[in-house]
Amino acid sequence: MLWHIRRQDLIRPGQRVAVAVSGGADSLALLRLLAELKKELGIILFAAHFNHRLRGCESDGDQKFVEDLCTKLRIELLVESGDVPAFAARDHLSIETAARRLRYHFFEESLASQRLDSIATAHTLDDQAETVLMKFIRGAGTRGLAGIYPQRKIGEGAIIRPLLAFRRAELEHYLKSLNQDWREDSSNLDLHHVRNRVRRSVLPMIEAELNPSVRERLFESAEIAREEDKFWEAETAKVVGRVACERGILVAAFRLLPIALQRRVMLAVAGSLGVQLTFRHVMELCELAAFDEACAECSLPDGWSAKRIGNRIELVAAQSGKPESYDYDYPLILGEENAVPEIGCWFELTVADFSPEYNPRDCLPVHLTTQALRVRNWRAGDRFEPAHSGGPKKIKELLQEMHISGTARKLWPVILAGDEIVWLRGLASPYCPKVGDKVIVVRETPQKAEC
């Protein structure tokens, strides 16, 4: 353990270190080991116990057991307790999550008081293997697959894990050599908890049927992922300043990055605003940057959204009191740039001879110049006849087929000649021009935005 502590730089001479002691084998082994090493490490040793009050007399028995041991070892004990069920009900949490939050709040308060420099928890190689496997099953990148970190900074202090390279069985063997008994937590037998099922059923089955060293291999995978994550964090920090702007990213600079960095930058920018993204959200944001849609949007967690505005993708927080109407309606003047600020675009209509360089989808018959042309968002009941569709269809249904949703859907533009919709962004009209035909060419370009 001494080698692991020094390799990870977990403890330094003169520090005040508390061991989080539950009464179980792992935490008692950590306490006894650090008690043996405290002179060599040059530390002042404490113990910390949090009574979750979840198992009645059994929980109180754990606390009494820890108190008696600390008295015997002459180690000062810090004790706290909390009403886990009430906290879970108030914040709509699982009992397991609520217990962990209250316990770590106790740790953080102890560190913030500057009475302690670090708190050592007894996470083992087995805990690491279970965590990595659960993260993998749920879906995770290198950060998630890094599992439990040897050290987590909290202000000036830290949570440290000196036993992360050791098997649970090794610790039990060590305690038996000392004739040191421990407490068994009955909740560890409850298979309603996912971790208990992984610990007692899934990993033993993999060991028996596939790989007897699976726990060690998962531990090694976490080590690899942790170093990979550290490298990519440094690389991300180098480029974020070049591609990020206030509340978003600059698309042109972002597109030059490799996809691995693009994903990291998206996570970093969103994280700086307090938005936690899933892989699906990251990919949607990357797609938003990849395509030249003048106005597009995707939904993000907790009511946030992302909007493509010219050369920028902006992350927007949920707001109360949004205007109910998204309507806009502007005349289109041939040969001029016609601004549509609601979607961050310019529309320019010019008359030209059709040639293969033009997309037929964006060409209208020239006779429409005799009518008043205008651009607006689509409205309920609007219809449009796409090429090869056999007749007009409701625009609502067409947008559903195109998977357009959210605010982008409400703002989706159409062009009208008189009262007839003759153009819908993203779809071709039945008009099929031939080379040399006079046509109206519709150009839609994003407004330039400075960050």
Summary of the structure (lengths in Angstrom):
residues: 451
radius of gyration: 31.1
end to end distance: 51.1
largest distance: 98.9
contacts: 1331
relative contact order: 0.08
helix: 45%
strand: 22%
